[in-house]
Amino acid sequence: MREVYLDHAATTPPYPEVLKALQESYATIYGNASSLHATGQKARRALEKAREDIAKLIDAEPEEVYITSGGTESDNIALFGTEALYPGQPMITSLIEHEAVLESAKALESKGHPVRFLPVDTNGVVDLNALKAYLEEKPFLVSVMAANNEIGTVQPVKEIAKLAHERGALVHTDAVQAVGKIPINVRELGVDMLSASAHKFYGPKGIGFFYLRKGVKVLPIVQGGGHERGLRSGTENVPGAIAMALALKISTRLFTRTHYRYERWTAQILSKCGEIGGFRLNGHPQQRVPGLLSLSFKRINGEALMELLDMNGVAVSTASACQSHSAKRGYSHVIQSLGIDEEYANGTIRVSLGVENVQEEVDFFCEILKKCVLQLRGYRNGQ
Amino acid sequence: MVNKYSPLLTDHFMNPRNIGRLTDYTFKVESDHLKDGDQIVFYVDLENGRVKDISYKIQGCPRVIAASSFTSELVKGKTISEVLEIKEDAIAERLGITDPSFVCIRLPLATLQRKLKEYVSG
């Protein structure tokens, strides 16, 4: 059976060049970057080159880029690495953050930091008026994601950073769904901290980076040998860093091509949805990550649609999960925050295109999507 | 593709039996446990204390669809007391969902049994 992968917001298949670089560096650059002998120094040079490459691609200084294990760790460094410096002070985040930030924020709450959660509008854009109001409480940190993982809405991070800095708060952005997908320039955004994860942009899993603006103080959350200039102890994953830098370089080079293709395919998918009827596209109509589509179908169970698509050879994800056994809603906190009609919210799937997709796969998906939605609506109508 | 569902569950989800709406039925019953617009409505036609015919309309997760289909086949032709004797676990086991937190797999039979109990007690 044909298998079409349309879940690139979950993870991406590494570029062939990335796999090659990974394999080669594991074989030839195996030294410990902290060792003083030639083998170690070879690894050190390769690591610093990767750091420089990453820094250049996001307009940072190399010493502002810290290699981590990925987005979750970077988010944890941003929140837990700063909170102890500002005991009892509030922090602001949004209702639609990834769990890596949401759960960390809740943990900070239990450590005595009041946490304010910014609401979003129906397009999933954070409420800047609420931000202004909460900023009066003198928070130490504002953490708002650059792009949402479920609906793709790109947040006004630049404006958020400006407002937060006027009130003396630090600014962190979880840019896991943005880096490698849209141009990210840390100077232009004006953030103090940023999180990224390589496997979202065709790099390896288990590696990411943390941007920390020069002069901003963050405490390490893991104690050890003082690697990564004391911020992130643990022997550096040099092959991973090399592969990540290469993946980001290739993704950035492909922006124009991928954005053009995604725009065309998005129009094709939405046109098919129009033919099917009873659907809505979630997220902001323009301010969005190209190729990430959150689609809600009226009177459909999203989990059933996702599974039926999978059984027909198409991998997408769903914001719905069976909650017949609990009092919780069956769909995610992000979809709930949008305040959309329940009849639509329950039938939400996320389709995320990738660089390796081809026209025939999109054609195939469109046909299968129509077939599956109509099949499930038939069950509901008793047909 | 790695199948996380049993072949039987997959088959009943993809090709549910007895979907529809009977024109002549003794009673219809709706599940009261589903949320967010999901629903099952069973139409049951009883004759001489037996389930002569059964059909349903459904919106829900793959497990509840498969369980409704499987249950509808299982009860068809059975007497009311035979239906009331069916153990919920039997359906869950046959469909390969043994995690008790998935209430959905037990819901179709529970819905039918609840209504049948009401029916016989008048």
Interface residues (C-beta under 8 A of the other chain):
Chain A: M1 E3 R299 I300 N301 E303 A304 E307 L308 D310 M311 G313 S320 C322 Q323 S324 H325 R329 G330 Y331 E342 E343 A345 N346 L376 G378 Y379 R380 N381 G382 Q383
Chain B: M1 Y5 T10 F13 M14 P16 I19 G20 R21 H33 L34 K35 D36 G37 D38 Q39 V41 S55 Y56 K57 I58 Q59 G60 C61 P62 R63 V64 I65 S101 F102 V103 C104 L107
